[in-house]
Amino acid sequence: MVSVTTSSLTTAEDRQAPRSATLTQAGELCFEADYRDWIALLKPRVLSLVVFSGAIGLLVAPGHLHPVLAFTAILCITVAAGACGAINMWYDRDIDAIMRRTRNRPIPAGRIQPGPALGFGITLAVGSVLVMGLAVNIPAALILALSICFYVFVYTIWLKRRTPQNIVIGGAAGAFPPVIGWAAVTGSVDLLPLVLFGMVFIWTPPHFWSLALWANDDYRRAGVPMLPVVAGAKETRRQIMLYTTVLVPLTLVPCLMGFSGLPYGLTAGLLGLVFLQRVWRVITDRQDGQGNSLTRDAPAKAAFKYSVLYLFALFAALAIDRLVG
């Protein structure tokens, strides 16, 4: 068990959730992990959106999948996404210990050793792909394996610490779930799931760069070359607006293809206008990342929170329109 000094364990979350601890020979506190820490390794807040988009891909796909197999496919997507989160926390444990919003994660806080965390993630990753291939179909399993490898090797290990375009290229990893869900039903990949892939892919930069503006101090302290750190807040705002301007028309493509009806088109348009309004507030904000960006109620924080709701509502509207229509 990894030991840490008491000075690194002073966050409010620690005070609210005390853990049993023992003293090492060096006189340091060693905290014991419980089930909450292993769940935290899976990044459950991120997990919900990934699983939801995968389920939507499965629901809107033509054809029929037995409910048990459909549940198995969604479970495999869930486990695979959680595995990526665990491996990401293992690799990023050094910078997580520096950043205020991540320093109480199980590994940097000393409640889980890096080795078991990595083994946990690899086991879940391999198991999810095997079950998807054996129970559902091989194409879905192959795409699932590709998404895991892309997130771990391309985004986490290669891009994140090397380029401000990390989230642009690496965002492809989070765009795979609707394609996987579609492939689980059809055994193939068609134009519509690629459109859904593109929607999540283009959505990711304005979503994550809004967070990066809000948590700019954290990324600078950890030496992560996020766009606000490298290019500044002004250029980041411009890029957020650019990607959002591309995203809103792209969300209307399913309607133009005849895959969805007018209800989805109207909903997507309305959601997009609100998103553009939130992004406009970010554009006109002139704080430039100064001050305590983690505690102030900045427009970037509001845009980040809305972007999550936006994608949930957009995909839900598509599924409801498709199933009801």
LUMDREN-672587 format. One record per residue (C-alpha): residue number from 1; residue in three letters; x, y negated, z negated. Coordinates in Angstrom, 1 decimal, padded with zeros to 4 digits. Layout:
# residues N
NUM Ala X Y Z $
...
END
This chain:
# residues 325
1 Met 000.0 000.0 000.0 $
2 Val 001.4 -003.4 001.0 $
3 Ser 002.1 -005.7 -001.9 $
4 Val 001.7 -009.5 -001.9 $
5 Thr 002.4 -012.2 -004.3 $
6 Thr -000.5 -013.8 -006.2 $
7 Ser 000.2 -017.2 -004.6 $
8 Ser -001.1 -016.0 -001.2 $
9 Leu -004.4 -014.8 -002.6 $
10 Thr -006.2 -018.0 -003.7 $
11 Thr -009.1 -018.3 -001.2 $
12 Ala -012.7 -018.6 -002.3 $
13 Glu -013.5 -015.3 -000.7 $
14 Asp -011.0 -013.6 -003.0 $
15 Arg -012.6 -015.2 -006.0 $
16 Gln -016.1 -014.2 -004.9 $
17 Ala -015.1 -010.6 -004.2 $
18 Pro -012.5 -009.5 -006.8 $
19 Arg -010.7 -006.2 -006.1 $
20 Ser -008.9 -003.9 -008.5 $
21 Ala -005.1 -004.4 -008.4 $
22 Thr -002.0 -002.9 -009.8 $
23 Leu 001.5 -004.3 -010.4 $
24 Thr 004.4 -003.0 -008.4 $
25 Gln 007.9 -002.6 -009.8 $
26 Ala 008.8 -006.1 -008.4 $
27 Gly 006.0 -007.6 -010.4 $
28 Glu 003.7 -008.3 -007.5 $
29 Leu 000.0 -007.6 -007.3 $
30 Cys -001.2 -004.8 -005.0 $
31 Phe -004.9 -004.8 -004.2 $
32 Glu -006.8 -001.7 -003.3 $
33 Ala -008.9 -001.6 -000.1 $
34 Asp -012.6 -000.5 -000.1 $
35 Tyr -015.1 000.1 002.7 $
36 Arg -015.6 -003.6 003.2 $
37 Asp -012.0 -004.0 004.3 $
38 Trp -012.2 -001.2 006.8 $
39 Ile -015.4 -002.7 008.2 $
40 Ala -013.7 -006.1 008.4 $
41 Leu -010.9 -004.6 010.5 $
42 Leu -013.6 -004.0 013.2 $
43 Lys -014.4 -007.7 013.4 $
44 Pro -018.1 -007.2 013.0 $
45 Arg -019.1 -010.7 013.9 $
46 Val -017.4 -010.4 017.2 $
47 Leu -018.7 -006.9 017.6 $
48 Ser -022.3 -007.9 017.6 $
49 Leu -022.1 -009.9 020.8 $
50 Val -020.0 -007.3 022.6 $
51 Val -022.4 -004.5 021.7 $
52 Phe -025.4 -006.7 022.7 $
53 Ser -024.1 -007.5 026.2 $
54 Gly -023.3 -003.8 026.7 $
55 Ala -026.8 -002.8 025.7 $
56 Ile -028.2 -005.4 028.1 $
57 Gly -026.2 -003.9 030.9 $
58 Leu -027.7 -000.5 030.0 $
59 Leu -031.2 -001.8 029.8 $
60 Val -031.3 -003.7 033.1 $
61 Ala -029.6 -000.9 035.1 $
62 Pro -031.8 001.0 037.6 $
63 Gly -032.5 004.6 036.7 $
64 His -033.1 006.4 033.4 $
65 Leu -030.8 007.6 030.6 $
66 His -032.0 009.9 027.9 $
67 Pro -032.4 007.9 024.6 $
68 Val -029.9 010.0 022.8 $
69 Leu -027.3 009.4 025.6 $
70 Ala -028.2 005.7 025.7 $
71 Phe -027.5 005.5 021.9 $
72 Thr -024.3 007.4 022.4 $
73 Ala -023.1 005.0 025.1 $
74 Ile -023.9 002.0 022.9 $
75 Leu -022.2 003.6 020.0 $
76 Cys -019.1 004.3 022.1 $
77 Ile -019.0 000.6 023.2 $
78 Thr -019.3 -000.4 019.5 $
79 Val -016.6 001.9 018.3 $
80 Ala -014.3 000.8 021.1 $
81 Ala -014.8 -002.9 020.4 $
82 Gly -014.1 -002.2 016.7 $
83 Ala -011.0 -000.3 017.6 $
84 Cys -009.7 -003.3 019.6 $
85 Gly -010.4 -005.6 016.6 $
86 Ala -008.4 -003.3 014.3 $
87 Ile -005.4 -003.0 016.7 $
88 Asn -005.5 -006.8 017.2 $
89 Met -005.4 -007.4 013.4 $
90 Trp -002.5 -005.0 013.2 $
91 Tyr -000.5 -006.8 015.8 $
92 Asp -001.4 -010.3 014.7 $
93 Arg -000.9 -009.7 011.0 $
94 Asp 002.0 -012.2 010.9 $
95 Ile 000.2 -015.1 012.4 $
96 Asp -003.0 -014.2 010.5 $
97 Ala -001.1 -014.7 007.3 $
98 Ile -000.3 -018.3 008.3 $
99 Met -003.7 -019.4 009.6 $
100 Arg -006.2 -020.6 007.0 $
101 Arg -009.3 -019.0 008.6 $
102 Thr -007.6 -015.5 008.9 $
103 Arg -005.2 -015.3 006.0 $
104 Asn -007.7 -013.3 003.9 $
105 Arg -008.1 -010.5 006.4 $
106 Pro -007.3 -007.1 005.0 $
107 Ile -003.8 -006.7 006.3 $
108 Pro -002.3 -010.1 005.5 $
109 Ala -004.1 -010.2 002.2 $
110 Gly -002.4 -006.9 001.3 $
111 Arg -005.4 -004.7 000.9 $
112 Ile -004.6 -002.4 003.9 $
113 Gln -001.2 -001.3 005.2 $
114 Pro -000.4 -002.0 008.8 $
115 Gly 000.3 001.7 009.6 $
116 Pro -003.1 003.0 008.5 $
117 Ala -004.8 000.1 010.2 $
118 Leu -003.1 000.9 013.5 $
119 Gly -003.9 004.6 013.2 $
120 Phe -007.5 003.7 012.4 $
121 Gly -007.8 001.6 015.6 $
122 Ile -006.1 004.1 017.9 $
123 Thr -008.3 007.0 016.5 $
124 Leu -011.4 005.0 017.2 $
125 Ala -010.3 003.9 020.6 $
126 Val -009.4 007.4 021.8 $
127 Gly -012.5 008.9 020.2 $
128 Ser -014.8 006.4 021.9 $
129 Val -013.4 007.1 025.3 $
130 Leu -013.5 010.9 024.9 $
131 Val -017.1 010.9 023.7 $
132 Met -018.2 008.5 026.5 $
133 Gly -016.6 010.8 029.1 $
134 Leu -017.9 014.1 027.6 $
135 Ala -021.5 012.9 026.7 $
136 Val -022.3 010.2 029.2 $
137 Asn -020.2 010.1 032.4 $
138 Ile -016.6 009.7 033.5 $
139 Pro -017.0 006.3 035.3 $
140 Ala -018.3 004.7 032.1 $
141 Ala -015.5 006.3 030.1 $
142 Leu -012.8 005.0 032.6 $
143 Ile -014.1 001.4 032.4 $
144 Leu -014.3 001.6 028.6 $
145 Ala -010.6 002.8 028.6 $
146 Leu -009.7 000.0 030.9 $
147 Ser -011.4 -002.6 028.7 $
148 Ile -009.5 -001.3 025.6 $
149 Cys -006.2 -001.4 027.4 $
150 Phe -006.8 -004.8 028.8 $
151 Tyr -007.6 -006.3 025.4 $
152 Val -004.8 -004.6 023.6 $
153 Phe -001.9 -004.8 026.1 $
154 Val -002.8 -007.7 028.4 $
155 Tyr -004.5 -010.1 026.0 $
156 Thr -003.2 -009.3 022.5 $
157 Ile 000.4 -008.2 023.2 $
158 Trp 001.2 -010.0 026.5 $
159 Leu -000.8 -013.2 026.9 $
160 Lys -001.9 -014.5 023.5 $
161 Arg 001.5 -015.7 022.3 $
162 Arg 002.9 -016.7 025.7 $
163 Thr 000.5 -018.9 027.7 $
164 Pro -002.3 -021.4 027.1 $
165 Gln -004.2 -019.4 029.8 $
166 Asn -004.3 -016.5 027.4 $
167 Ile -008.1 -016.7 026.8 $
168 Val -008.8 -017.3 030.5 $
169 Ile -007.2 -014.1 031.7 $
170 Gly -007.7 -012.2 028.5 $
171 Gly -011.4 -013.1 028.5 $
172 Ala -011.9 -010.3 031.1 $
173 Ala -011.7 -007.8 028.2 $
174 Gly -014.8 -009.2 026.6 $
175 Ala -016.7 -009.2 029.9 $
176 Phe -016.6 -005.4 030.5 $
177 Pro -019.4 -004.3 028.2 $
178 Pro -022.4 -005.0 030.6 $
179 Val -020.5 -003.2 033.3 $
180 Ile -019.9 -000.3 031.0 $
181 Gly -023.6 -000.2 030.1 $
182 Trp -024.6 -000.3 033.7 $
183 Ala -022.2 002.5 034.6 $
184 Ala -023.5 004.6 031.7 $
185 Val -026.9 004.7 033.5 $
186 Thr -025.9 004.7 037.1 $
187 Gly -022.4 006.3 037.2 $
188 Ser -021.3 003.4 039.4 $
189 Val -020.7 -000.3 039.5 $
190 Asp -022.8 -002.6 041.7 $
191 Leu -023.0 -006.3 042.4 $
192 Leu -025.3 -007.3 039.5 $
193 Pro -023.0 -006.0 036.7 $
194 Leu -020.2 -007.8 038.4 $
195 Val -022.3 -011.0 038.2 $
196 Leu -022.8 -010.3 034.5 $
197 Phe -019.1 -009.7 034.1 $
198 Gly -018.4 -013.1 035.8 $
199 Met -020.9 -014.9 033.5 $
200 Val -019.2 -013.6 030.4 $
201 Phe -015.7 -014.3 031.9 $
202 Ile -016.5 -017.9 032.7 $
203 Trp -018.3 -018.4 029.4 $
204 Thr -015.3 -017.3 027.4 $
205 Pro -013.0 -020.3 027.9 $
206 Pro -015.5 -023.0 026.8 $
207 His -016.6 -020.8 023.9 $
208 Phe -013.1 -020.1 022.6 $
209 Trp -011.5 -023.5 023.4 $
210 Ser -014.3 -025.1 021.4 $
211 Leu -013.1 -023.0 018.5 $
212 Ala -009.5 -023.9 019.3 $
213 Leu -010.3 -027.6 019.1 $
214 Trp -012.0 -027.0 015.8 $
215 Ala -009.1 -024.8 014.5 $
216 Asn -006.4 -026.7 016.3 $
217 Asp -004.2 -027.2 013.1 $
218 Asp -004.3 -023.4 012.5 $
219 Tyr -003.0 -022.5 015.9 $
220 Arg -000.3 -025.2 015.8 $
221 Arg 000.9 -023.9 012.5 $
222 Ala 001.0 -020.3 013.7 $
223 Gly 002.8 -021.3 017.0 $
224 Val 000.0 -019.8 019.2 $
225 Pro 000.0 -021.7 022.5 $
226 Met -003.7 -022.4 022.7 $
227 Leu -004.7 -025.0 025.2 $
228 Pro -005.3 -027.8 022.6 $
229 Val -001.8 -027.2 021.2 $
230 Val 000.0 -027.2 024.5 $
231 Ala -002.0 -029.6 026.7 $
232 Gly -003.8 -031.7 024.0 $
233 Ala -007.4 -032.2 023.1 $
234 Lys -008.3 -034.4 026.1 $
235 Glu -007.3 -031.8 028.7 $
236 Thr -009.0 -029.1 026.7 $
237 Arg -012.2 -031.0 026.7 $
238 Arg -011.9 -031.5 030.5 $
239 Gln -011.4 -027.8 031.0 $
240 Ile -014.4 -027.0 028.7 $
241 Met -016.6 -029.2 030.8 $
242 Leu -015.2 -027.7 034.1 $
243 Tyr -015.9 -024.1 033.1 $
244 Thr -019.3 -024.9 031.7 $
245 Thr -020.3 -026.7 034.9 $
246 Val -019.4 -023.5 036.8 $
247 Leu -021.1 -021.3 034.3 $
248 Val -024.6 -022.8 034.4 $
249 Pro -025.2 -022.3 038.2 $
250 Leu -023.6 -018.8 037.9 $
251 Thr -026.3 -017.8 035.4 $
252 Leu -028.9 -018.5 038.1 $
253 Val -027.5 -015.9 040.5 $
254 Pro -029.5 -013.0 039.2 $
255 Cys -032.6 -015.0 040.0 $
256 Leu -031.3 -016.0 043.5 $
257 Met -030.5 -012.3 044.2 $
258 Gly -034.1 -011.4 043.4 $
259 Phe -033.0 -009.2 040.5 $
260 Ser -034.9 -011.4 038.0 $
261 Gly -037.9 -013.7 038.2 $
262 Leu -038.8 -017.3 037.5 $
263 Pro -039.1 -016.9 033.7 $
264 Tyr -035.4 -015.9 033.5 $
265 Gly -034.4 -018.7 035.9 $
266 Leu -036.2 -021.3 033.9 $
267 Thr -034.8 -020.0 030.6 $
268 Ala -031.2 -019.9 032.0 $
269 Gly -031.6 -023.4 033.3 $
270 Leu -032.9 -024.8 030.0 $
271 Leu -030.2 -023.0 028.0 $
272 Gly -027.6 -024.3 030.4 $
273 Leu -028.7 -027.9 030.1 $
274 Val -028.5 -027.7 026.3 $
275 Phe -025.0 -026.2 026.6 $
276 Leu -023.9 -029.0 028.9 $
277 Gln -025.3 -031.5 026.4 $
278 Arg -023.3 -029.9 023.6 $
279 Val -020.2 -029.9 025.8 $
280 Trp -020.8 -033.6 026.7 $
281 Arg -020.6 -034.4 023.0 $
282 Val -017.3 -032.6 022.9 $
283 Ile -016.1 -034.6 025.9 $
284 Thr -017.0 -037.9 024.3 $
285 Asp -015.5 -037.0 020.9 $
286 Arg -012.3 -038.9 020.3 $
287 Gln -010.9 -037.3 017.2 $
288 Asp -008.2 -035.5 019.2 $
289 Gly -007.8 -032.8 016.7 $
290 Gln -006.6 -035.1 014.0 $
291 Gly -007.4 -034.5 010.3 $
292 Asn -008.8 -031.4 008.7 $
293 Ser -010.5 -029.9 011.7 $
294 Leu -011.5 -026.8 009.6 $
295 Thr -013.7 -028.8 007.2 $
296 Arg -015.2 -031.6 009.3 $
297 Asp -018.5 -031.2 011.2 $
298 Ala -017.0 -031.8 014.6 $
299 Pro -018.8 -031.6 018.0 $
300 Ala -016.4 -028.8 019.0 $
301 Lys -017.6 -026.7 016.0 $
302 Ala -021.3 -027.2 017.1 $
303 Ala -020.5 -026.3 020.7 $
304 Phe -018.7 -023.1 019.5 $
305 Lys -021.7 -022.1 017.4 $
306 Tyr -024.2 -022.8 020.2 $
307 Ser -022.1 -020.9 022.8 $
308 Val -022.7 -017.7 020.8 $
309 Leu -026.5 -018.3 020.6 $
310 Tyr -026.4 -019.3 024.3 $
311 Leu -025.0 -015.9 025.5 $
312 Phe -027.4 -013.9 023.2 $
313 Ala -030.4 -015.8 024.5 $
314 Leu -029.3 -015.7 028.1 $
315 Phe -028.8 -011.9 028.2 $
316 Ala -032.0 -011.3 026.2 $
317 Ala -034.0 -013.4 028.7 $
318 Leu -032.6 -011.4 031.5 $
319 Ala -033.5 -008.1 029.9 $
320 Ile -037.0 -009.2 028.9 $
321 Asp -037.6 -010.6 032.4 $
322 Arg -036.4 -007.5 034.0 $
323 Leu -038.3 -005.0 031.8 $
324 Val -041.5 -006.9 031.7 $
325 Gly -041.4 -007.9 035.4 $
END
